């Protein structure tokens, strides 16, 4: 069985590859070739957290899996983030486990890739200005993912605290030629933007 840690998941799933994988999975779902039951949540007594379990089956490639997440409130910048967990993947024909993947980074990459698939389908092909609302890990991941599918030339980031938007942009490896701008006013971030991306809770 393959076991991938946080860093190994990052290496194994570059955004362009993940975007194509999510696109294929969404098409399988639309064809009725997937089973995705409602997620189940378990509140943890005397703690500010809950266990969330999400099973699913995909027809091609034939596999099923289970995402297990411990969602706990943590302060901004906490190294563990709000989603700590794992994904277990099984072969659908033999029922044998194939892999166990670290779930936090996988969730970030997958969520941003899904937004990129939607943006590729819905946004104008010449969309050049992206406004991102939020300053957490998902904001960073989404900005990079959307730059992959559209010729973005400006990324505006708005957050409740301007300094957090500035800090996110300072560490964000935007592609060459893409300008980053922290914006203090949400309406100003929206005006003239071609794509609006909300990554707040």
C-alpha positions as CSV (number, residue, x, y, z in Angstrom):
1,X,0.0,0.0,0.0
2,X,1.3,3.4,-0.9
3,X,1.6,6.0,1.9
4,X,2.1,9.6,1.0
5,X,2.9,12.3,3.6
6,X,2.1,16.0,3.3
7,X,5.2,16.8,1.2
8,X,4.8,13.7,-0.9
9,X,1.2,14.6,-1.8
10,X,2.4,18.1,-2.8
11,X,5.0,16.5,-5.1
12,X,2.7,13.9,-6.6
13,X,-0.1,16.3,-7.3
14,X,1.0,19.4,-9.3
15,X,-2.0,21.7,-9.9
16,X,-2.2,21.2,-13.7
17,X,-2.3,17.4,-13.3
18,X,-4.8,17.6,-10.5
19,X,-7.1,19.9,-12.5
20,X,-7.2,17.4,-15.3
21,X,-8.0,14.5,-12.8
22,X,-10.8,16.5,-11.2
23,X,-12.2,17.4,-14.6
24,X,-12.3,13.7,-15.5
25,X,-13.9,12.8,-12.1
26,X,-16.6,15.4,-12.5
27,X,-17.4,14.0,-16.0
28,X,-17.7,10.5,-14.5
29,X,-20.0,11.9,-11.8
30,X,-22.2,13.7,-14.5
31,X,-22.4,10.4,-16.5
32,X,-23.7,8.7,-13.3
33,X,-20.6,6.6,-13.0
34,X,-19.9,7.7,-9.4
35,X,-21.5,7.2,-6.0
36,X,-21.1,10.1,-3.5
37,X,-23.2,9.6,-0.3
38,X,-23.8,12.5,2.1
39,X,-20.9,13.1,4.5
40,X,-21.3,12.1,8.1
41,X,-20.3,14.3,11.0
42,X,-19.6,13.4,14.6
43,X,-19.3,16.2,17.1
44,X,-16.5,15.6,19.6
45,X,-17.8,16.1,23.2
46,X,-16.1,18.9,25.2
47,X,-14.0,20.0,22.2
48,X,-14.3,22.6,19.4
49,X,-14.1,20.1,16.7
50,X,-15.8,17.3,14.8
51,X,-15.0,14.2,12.9
52,X,-16.2,14.2,9.3
53,X,-16.3,11.1,7.1
54,X,-16.8,11.2,3.3
55,X,-17.0,8.0,1.3
56,X,-17.2,7.8,-2.5
57,X,-16.9,5.5,-5.5
58,X,-15.7,6.3,-9.0
59,X,-16.3,4.1,-12.0
60,X,-13.2,5.0,-14.0
61,X,-10.7,4.3,-12.7
62,X,-12.7,1.8,-10.7
63,X,-11.9,2.7,-7.1
64,X,-13.5,3.8,-3.9
65,X,-12.3,5.7,-1.0
66,X,-12.9,7.4,2.3
67,X,-11.8,10.8,3.5
68,X,-11.6,11.2,7.2
69,X,-11.1,14.7,8.6
70,X,-10.8,16.1,12.1
71,X,-12.1,19.7,11.8
72,X,-11.0,21.7,14.8
73,X,-10.9,25.5,15.3
74,X,-7.3,26.7,15.2
75,X,-5.9,30.2,15.1
76,X,-4.8,31.7,11.8
77,X,-1.4,30.5,10.8
78,X,-1.5,27.3,12.8
79,X,0.8,24.9,11.1
80,X,-1.9,22.1,11.2
81,X,-4.7,24.1,9.6
82,X,-8.3,23.4,10.1
83,X,-8.5,20.1,8.2
84,X,-6.3,17.3,9.6
85,X,-7.0,13.9,8.2
86,X,-6.3,11.3,5.6
87,X,-7.8,9.7,2.5
88,X,-7.9,6.0,2.1
89,X,-8.1,4.6,-1.4
90,X,-9.2,1.0,-2.3
91,X,-9.3,-1.1,-5.5
92,X,-13.0,-1.6,-6.3
93,X,-12.6,-5.1,-7.8
94,X,-10.5,-6.7,-5.1
95,X,-11.4,-4.5,-2.1
96,X,-7.7,-4.2,-1.3
97,X,-6.3,-0.9,0.0
98,X,-4.2,1.0,-2.6
99,X,-3.1,4.1,-0.7
100,X,-3.3,6.3,2.4
101,X,-2.7,10.0,1.7
102,X,-2.3,12.9,4.0
103,X,-5.6,14.8,3.8
104,X,-4.9,18.4,4.6
105,X,-2.8,19.2,1.5
106,X,-4.9,16.9,-0.6
107,X,-8.0,18.9,0.4
108,X,-6.4,22.2,-0.5
109,X,-5.2,21.0,-3.9
110,X,-8.4,19.2,-4.8
111,X,-10.7,22.1,-3.8
112,X,-8.6,24.6,-5.8
113,X,-8.5,22.3,-8.8
114,X,-12.3,21.9,-8.7
115,X,-12.7,25.7,-8.8
116,X,-10.2,25.8,-11.7
117,X,-12.3,23.3,-13.6
118,X,-15.4,25.4,-13.0
119,X,-13.6,28.6,-14.0
120,X,-12.3,27.1,-17.2
121,X,-15.8,26.1,-18.1
122,X,-17.5,29.4,-17.1
123,X,-15.1,32.3,-17.2
124,X,-14.3,34.3,-20.4
125,X,-11.2,33.0,-22.1
126,X,-9.5,36.3,-21.8
127,X,-10.2,36.8,-18.1
128,X,-7.2,38.7,-16.7
129,X,-8.2,40.1,-13.3
130,X,-8.8,37.8,-10.4
131,X,-10.2,38.9,-7.0
132,X,-9.7,36.5,-4.2
133,X,-11.7,37.0,-0.9
134,X,-9.9,35.3,2.0
135,X,-6.3,35.1,3.2
136,X,-5.9,31.4,4.3
137,X,-4.5,28.4,2.7
138,X,-7.4,28.0,0.3
139,X,-7.0,31.6,-0.9
140,X,-3.3,30.9,-1.8
141,X,-4.1,27.6,-3.5
142,X,-7.0,29.1,-5.5
143,X,-5.0,32.0,-6.8
144,X,-2.4,29.7,-8.2
145,X,-5.0,27.3,-9.6
146,X,-6.9,30.0,-11.4
147,X,-3.7,31.4,-12.9
148,X,-3.2,27.9,-14.4
149,X,-6.5,28.0,-16.4
150,X,-6.8,31.7,-17.4
151,X,-4.3,34.4,-18.5
152,X,-4.5,36.2,-15.2
153,X,-2.4,39.3,-15.1
154,X,-3.5,40.7,-11.7
155,X,-4.5,38.9,-8.5
156,X,-6.3,41.1,-5.9
157,X,-6.5,39.7,-2.4
158,X,-9.0,41.0,0.1
159,X,-9.3,40.0,3.8
160,X,-10.8,41.4,6.9
161,X,-7.2,42.5,7.9
162,X,-5.2,44.1,5.2
163,X,-1.9,42.9,6.7
164,X,-3.0,39.3,6.3
165,X,-3.7,39.9,2.6
166,X,-0.3,41.5,2.3
167,X,1.4,38.6,4.1
168,X,-0.3,36.1,1.8
169,X,0.8,37.9,-1.4
170,X,4.4,38.2,0.0
171,X,4.8,34.5,0.1
172,X,2.6,33.5,-2.9
173,X,4.7,32.3,-5.8
174,X,2.7,34.0,-8.6
175,X,3.7,33.2,-12.1
176,X,5.9,35.6,-14.0
177,X,4.1,38.7,-15.2
178,X,1.2,38.3,-12.7
179,X,0.9,41.3,-10.4
180,X,-0.4,40.8,-6.8
181,X,-2.3,43.5,-4.9
182,X,-3.7,43.5,-1.4
183,X,-6.9,45.5,-1.3
184,X,-8.5,47.0,1.9
185,X,-12.0,47.4,0.5
186,X,-14.0,44.4,-0.8
187,X,-16.0,46.5,-3.3
188,X,-12.8,47.9,-4.7
189,X,-11.5,44.3,-5.1
190,X,-14.6,43.4,-7.1
191,X,-14.7,46.4,-9.4
192,X,-13.4,45.5,-12.9
193,X,-12.5,41.9,-11.9
194,X,-13.2,39.2,-14.4
195,X,-13.3,36.3,-11.8
196,X,-14.4,36.5,-8.2
197,X,-13.2,33.7,-5.9
198,X,-14.5,33.4,-2.3
199,X,-12.4,31.3,0.1
200,X,-13.8,32.4,3.4
201,X,-15.7,30.3,5.9
